[in-house]
Amino acid sequence: MTTRNSLGIIVYAPALVRNDRRTLDIVHGMEKALPGLRLEWRLSDGGRPIELPQRDAWLAENTQDGKFPLLCNGDERYPVTVNGRGRSGRRSPGGQPLSEIHVRLPLDERVIASAVAVLEGVAEGACALWGRATPSDAAVDIAYQTAPTQGGPPSPRRGLPALKLFEHIRSPEIPFYLGWLNYWSAAAARTIGFPDSSRDAELLSRARRTVSGGWVVQLTEAPLELDGSAHLDALKRAYDRFPEIGGRARADVRDGATRGG
């Protein structure tokens, strides 16, 4: 159940608990956003799809302590998957346990046309703090902004800024990084200062307000492709606009105070 050209969605939400209704809301939100999608299969240990006649009941029973069992659409030629796992407070901002919800879809015209709605459905269903949707190739470059090397610090590619490790970010409402499509809850948007009518006209032209008061903000019209200078520049401008993302703003203040002293 893998595909080479894919769109990856990750959202970060307060930790799931046993029988958490949010897992059903996530699945229903995806199915509503992508017409014809039915996530009614699980995978065997060998990776074979197994149909779930009572999917909702099975999912509710198997949601436990931050874990969201993998569901798929049962089509190995066009795989769509969703699952989640817990993230301990020791490895999360502010010491707050979180759940990471992961979705993977083929990157084709159908998915691109529905991507904003799918991200919104997943994030709102999860009551997420923030999230993103990014093509797999661009996601690799973005991962290098925080991935530690053997020497310790991250090694960003393409002139992108280095970002803090997740556990060193002060608040779970602060996004760890940016993507092609970005979901910011109302709390996250307030924390990073979005929107500002004097500075965010371009972003607002591609932004959508959600029912909960959050935002889905699209950096570029087409899926992010960092081999192109226009998309890379758009990503860099967004990092410049929101220095709080990735925990950079507070580090910059401390570094400036040290230099000034």
N, C-alpha and C positions, 0 to 999 in steps of 0.2 A: 504494500500500500504506500508506495513512494512515487514521486514524480520529480523530474529534473528541474523543469521550469515551474516554480511554485510561488504562491503568495503566503507568507507566514504572518499570522496574527498572534500577538501576545498581549494579554491584559493582566494587570495586577490589582487584586481586590482583597478586602479583609478575608481572613482565613475562613474556608468552608468548614462547616460542622456536619455531624452525622445527619443524614436525611435532608440536607440543605436544599431548599426549593430552588435556589439560584441555578443549579445545574440544569434543571428542566427549563428554566427561563432562558438560559443561554441557547440550548438546543432549539427550542421553539423560535427564538429570535433569529437564529441562522436559517431555519427552514422557511420562515416568513420572508427573509431578505433575499433568498436565492430560490426562485421558483423551481419547483420540481425536486428540490433536495429533500431526501428522507434519510435521517441518521438513525437507522433501525437495525444496525449490525454491530456486534463486537468482534474482536479478533481472537482466534484460538492461539495457543502457545506457539503453534507453527506459523502464525500469520494468516490463517484462512478466515474469511468473513463467516460469521455465524449469525443467522437472523434472530432477532429478539421480538417475538410476537407481542410481548407485554413490555415494550421498551421503557415507558415512563415509570412503571412500578420497579423494574429491574434497576434503573438508574437511581431512583430514590433509595432503594435498599443498599446499593453499592457505593453510595457517596459517604465517605467516612473520614473524619479527622483531616480535612484538607485535601483528600484524594478524590479525583474526578476520573472514573474509569473511561478508557478510550472507547469512543463510538465512531463509526464510519458509515459511509453510504453503500458499502458492499460492492462497489464497482472498482475492480483492480485496474481498469483502463482509465478511469477518471476518479482518482481517489480524493475523498474529502474526509478529514479526521478532526476530532476535537477531544481533548483530555485536559487534565489539570493535576497539579501537584502542589504540596505545601512548601513554603519557604520559612524557615525558622526565624524567630526574632533575632537570633544572633547574627544572621546573615541578611537582615533587612533594615531599612532606615528607621531610626527611632526605636529600635528593639521591638517593633510590632510584627508579629507573624502575619504572613500574607499567603495568598494562593495565586499561582501563575496559571492562567488558562491559555492553552496553546491550540491554535487552529491552523490547518494547512489545506490549501486548495490549489488546483491547477491554475496557472497564470494564463488565462485566455480571455477572449473578448467578453464572454458571458460573465466571468468572475470580475473582470475589471469594471464592467458596467454596474455591478452590484456591490463592489468592495466597500464603499462608504456605508451602505445599509448593513452589510454583514458585520463590519467592525462595530457599528453602533448597536446592533442586536446583541453581540457578544458582551460588549462593555456594559451596556445598560442592564442586561440580564444578570451580570455578575455583580452589579453595583460597584463597578471598578473605580479605582482612584485615577488610573491613567492606563493607556495602552497604545499600541501602534500596529499598522499593517505595512509590510515592506516586502518587495520581491527578494527571493533568496540570495541572488548575487549581491545586491546592495547590502543586505543584512550582514554578509561576511565582512565587508569593509567597515561597517558600523561597529561590529563586535570588537574589532581591533582597537577601538577607542578606550575600552576598559579591560580587554584581555591582558592579564599579566604575562610578561615574558620571563625567560629564565633569570634575567637580571632584576626582575621585580616590577618596574613600571610598565604601563601600557605603551604600545607602539602604534599610534594612529597612522593610517594611510591617507594619502591624497591631501595632506594639510588640514585634516579635520582635528578638532581640539581633543585633548586627552580628558577623560572623564573619571570621576571618583568611583571606587568600588561601591556597590550598592549599600553595604553596611556602614559606609562612611558619609552617606547623605543624611542630612539632619531630619528629614520628614518624609513619610511615605507618600505624601501628596506631590512631591517634586518628581517629575519624570526623570528616569535614569538617562534617557537618550531620546533622539528624534527618529522618526521614520517617514515613509512616504505619506501615509495617513496617520494622524495623531488624534487619539481620544484623550481629552482632558476633562475630568469631572469639574463641577462647579468649584470645588475646593482647590483642585490643581490649577485651574485657570486663574483663580484669585492669587494663588501663591506665586505664580510666574508672571502675573501682571497682564493677562490677556482677557479681553481685548483692550487695546488703546486706540481710540479712533484716529489719533494723529499719526500713528506709526504702523497700524495693521491693516490698512486699506486693501493691500494685495492679498494678504492671508484671509481677510474677511470675505473677499470675493469668491473664495473657494471653501468657505467654512459653513458648517451646518449646526444649528443649535439642537440639542436633544431634549426630550421630554423632561428629564431630570434637571435640566439647567446646565448640563455640560456642553462640550463642543467636539465636533469632528473637524479637524483642520487638515486640509490637503496641501502639501508643499508644492507639487507640480501637477499639471494636467495629466500627463502620462505617468505610468509607474516609474518610480525612481530608478535611474540608470546612471551610475556614477562615472562611467566612461565618457559621458557627455559633459562638457564644461558648464552648460546651462543648469543642469540638474545639480551638479556639485556646488556651483555658486549659490543656488537656492538653499541647499542644505546648510552651507556655511553662513549665509545671511540669517537663517533661522536661529542658529546657535549664537550668533552675535546679538540678535534681538532678545534672546531669553538666556542670559548668563546664569540664571539659577539652575537651569537644566543640567543634570550631571554633577551637581554640587560645586560648580565652578565659581559662583559669585562670592561665596564666603571665603574660599581659598584666595581669590584675587584681593579681597580686602585685607586679609592677614598678610599676604605677600607685600602689598603696598605699604602697610604699616611697618613691616620689618625693614623695607628699603628706606622708608622715610626716617626711621629711627637710627 
